[in-house]
């Protein structure tokens, strides 16, 4: 059985249909594009379509055209199998329509539509109506664009009737709803309750895992609680911000420890598979030792805890992706770990 070591090597001194996908968004995650021969099957299962490129957001903060050009290059790269969508604010849709020349039917633009943040339920429903109209307009170009899902912040006064109104607006489009990390448990329970009565459970939760300042990073215990709850309810979850690097580490640019995307995605699938509690999940989230993580053709393991590739692919149905303003940093770090 072959395995891939995660010990960091020495460095040289210098050196679908358009509006609704053909298959349900949370269906079995499959890798795409060419895959480097060093990439173990378990790594491909954990990271397939895992990165939503958010180049327009801090700290990269690119304007639309270069961000789209980057994405067009990324979908043609050997690591395209890790790439999921391009995060595009709804208010930028009209401008994006004029910048589609880098894409073609074999390399279309898959969009994660980002709705605005609103103050209350009334403003929320009004903004959602406008977002839905914009999504319908953008997705009319079926050869070059598809809308994967919508992401939007829920108002503080959300209740089940508001979710029902939201569903009547967006139809079957998958949506990830965001709230602050300290409201994660309450929101996850509400979304799970709604999904349990829905004909098609298309609502998921979006958890913010960092930012550009130290105070934007939730502690591991907050993330752990948000991972354990969706695992219980089989509620889809995705993440945004702060996950540029595979393993948890201190970063001087934010003056705090940034969570690792292998820690977070790995903890999400292992917590569900082994029915971990929040304390056990926090231990994995806090692990800064790359040697704790192992990828083989047959299984992914963290310390003594394992999950085989088939079960990992199943668990990924509920662990969707993470937004990152960089697609380069994750790949560079994975190469440094001898994973790519």
N, C-alpha and C positions, 0 to 999 in steps of 0.2 A: 504494500500500500504506500503510495507516494504521498508526501506531505510537503507543505510550504512553511519554511521557518519565518517567524516574524522578528527575528533578531535584526536590529538595524545595522546595516553594513557600514564600514568606514567610508567617509567621504574624502575625495581628493581635496587638497587645500584650495584649488581654484575652481576647484570645481564641484378605417372605420366609416361610419358615415360622419359627415362633418360635425353635426351638432351632438349626436349621441354616438359614442363609439360602438362598433359592431358588437363587441363583446363587452360585458359589464366591466367597468374600469377596475374593479377589485378582483377580477378573474385571475386565474393562475398567472403569476408573473413569469414572462419568458424573456430570455436574453435576446439581444438583437445585435446586428453588425458582426464584424470579425472579432475574434477573441484571441489574445496573446496566448501562446502555448503554455506560459508559466502560470496562468490563472487557473487555480483549482476549481473544480465544479462547485464546491461549496461556497467559494468566494463569489462565483458568478451568480449563484442562487441568492446569496445575501444582498448583492449589490446590483442585480439586474434592474434597469430602469429606476435607479434609486435617487438620482440627482436631478432636481428641477433647477435649471440654470436661471439665476436671478441676477444677471450682470448689471441691471439698472439700479440695484439697491446697494446701500452702504455695506462694507466700506469701498467697494469698487465704484459704484455710482456712475456707470457709463450712460451716455445718452443712447437713444433707441437704435440708431443705425449701426454703430460699431458693436453694440450688444447683439443685434440680430446677425451681423456678419460673423461674430464669434460662434454663435450657435450653429450657423450654417457650416462652419468649419468643423465644429465638434461632431455633428451628425455624420460626417464623412470620415471621422477619425477611427483608429483601431479600437478605441475605448467607447465607441458609440453605444455599445451594449449597456453601459452604466447610465446613459443619459435618458431622462424621462421627458420633461417638457421645458418650454420657455415661459417663465413667469412674466405675464404682460398685464399691466394695469388696464382696466376697462377704458379709462380716459385716453389711452394711447392707441386704441384699436384703429381709429381712422388713419393715423399716421403710419401704422404698421402696414396697412393695405398698400401703401405706395412704396414699400421697401421689401417686396417679396422676391425680387429677381435672384437672390442667392439660393432660393429653394426651387425644387422641382418635384414631380410626382413620386420619384424614388426617394427623395429626401425632403419630405414636407415639413412644415412648421407645426409642431404639436404644442398647443397653448394651454397653460394653466391660467385661467382668467382670474385676475385679482380685483375684487370689488372694493369700494371705499369703506372706511370706518365711519360709523354714524353714531349719533348721540342717544337716540331713543328708538322705540319700535316704529313710530310713524315715519321717521326719516329713513329708517332701515328698509321698510317695505318700498318706499319711493325709490331709493337707490337700487334696490334689487330689481324692480321693474325696468329701470334704465339699463342695468347691467344685462338683463335677459334680452332686451331689444338689441343691444350692441353685440351680444354673442351671436344672435341669429343673423345679424348683418355680416359679421366677420366670417362666420362659417359658411357663407354662401359660396365661397371659392373652394369647392370640395377637392380640387386637385392639389392645392398647395397648403391648405390649412385644415386642421381638425382641433376641436375643443375637447381637451381631456376632462377637465373638471373646473369648478369654480371654487375660489377661496375667499372667505369674507368674515369680518369680525362681527360677532353677535352683540347686540346691545345688552346692557346690564339687566334689563327688565324682561328678558326672553322667557316665554312659557310655551307649553305645548301648542296652544292655538296659534301662536306666532309661527311656529315651525310648520304647522299645517298650511298657513297662508303662504309661507315661503315655498313649500312644495307645489302649491297650485300655480305659482309663478314660474318656477324653473323646470317643472315637469320631471323627467327621468334623469336630468343632468346630475352627475355626482357632485356633491358639495362637501368641502371641509370647512367647518365652522370654527373660528378661533375665539378664545377668551383668555384673560390673563391666567398664568399658571396657578395662582391661588384659587381660581374658580374651576380648575380642571375637573375635579371629582364631581362637582355639582353639574357641570355641563355635560360630561360624559354620561352620567346617569340619565339626564334628560334626553340626550340623543339616543341612547340605548332604548329608553322607554318608547320614544317615537318610532324608531326602527322596528321594534317588536310588533307594532300594530300596522306598519306600512306594507303594502303589497311588494315593494322592492326597497330594500334597505340601502338607500344611496347617500345617507348622511354620515359623515365621519368627523373626527376631531383633529384640529390643527394645534400643535403645541409649539410655543416659541421657546427655543433652547439657547438663546444668546442675543448678541447685538454688538455694538461698537464700544460700549462702556461696561465696566465690571458689574454694575448694578442691573444690567440687562440679562445676566445669566442666572437662571433658576438653580437652586441647590439640587444636588442629586436626589434627595428625598422627595422633592416636588416632582421631578421627572419620574421617579420610581412609582409614586402613587398614580401618576397619569398612565404609566405603562401597565400596571397590574389591573386597573379598572377596565380598560378596553379588552384585555385578555379574557377577563371574566365574561364580558358581554359580547365578545367577538365584534367589537366596533372598530372600523378602520381608523387608523391614526397616521398622521404625517407630521413632519417637523419643519421648523424654519429657523434660520439664523444660527451662527456660531459653530456650525459643524464642518469646518474647513479641513480638519485633520482627523486621521483615523483613530488615534489613541488620545485619551485625555491628557492634557499637558498644560503647564503654565505658559502663557503668552504675554510677552512684555507689552505688546501693542494694546492690550485691553487690561493689563495689570491684574489678571486673575487667571484661573484655570478654565480652559475651554473644554467642553465635553467632546469626546471622540465619536465619530459616526459609527465606528465598529462597536464601541461600547454601547451606544444608544440602540442601533438596529439589532445588534446581537442580544442585548438585554431584553428587547421587546419580544423577539422570537423565543428565547430560552425561558423567559418568565411565563409565557403562554404555554409552552410545551411542558414545562415541569411544575407549573402552578406555584411559582415562587411568590413569596410575600414581598412587601415593599422593602424590607430590610435586606433581604438577599439580593434583590434587584439593585439596590443602592451600592452594594459591595462591588458588583460588576461595573456599574457606572463610574465608580471612583478608581478603578484599577488603571494605573499608569504604566504597567509592565507589558510591553508588547509580546513577551514570551508566554503570557497567559492565554493568548489567542492562537488557535491552530486551525488551518484549513487543509482538507484533503479532498480527494476525488469522491469520498464517501460521506464525509460528515464535517460539520463545523463544531469546534469545541472551545469552550472557555474553561480553563482549569479542568476539573473532572466532569463538567457538564457538557453533554453532547446532543446534537440533533442531526439526523441524517438528511441528505439532500432532498429527498421526496417530502419529508415533513417540513423542512425549511421552506420549500416552494409553497407548500400549503399555508404556512404561517405568514408568509409574505403577502398573502391576499389581504391581510389585515394590518400589515405594516407597509405603508405605501411608499414613501419617499421623503427626501429632505431638501429644502430650498437652500441653495448656496450661490453667492455672488461670484464664486470662482469654480470653474471646472478643471483648472490647471492644478491648483494646490492639492486637491484630493488625489489626483493622479500622480503628482510628483511624490507625495508622501507614500503612496502605495508602492511606487517603484523603489523608493528608499528602503522599504520593508521587504523587498524582493517578492512582492505580490503581483506586480505587473511586469 
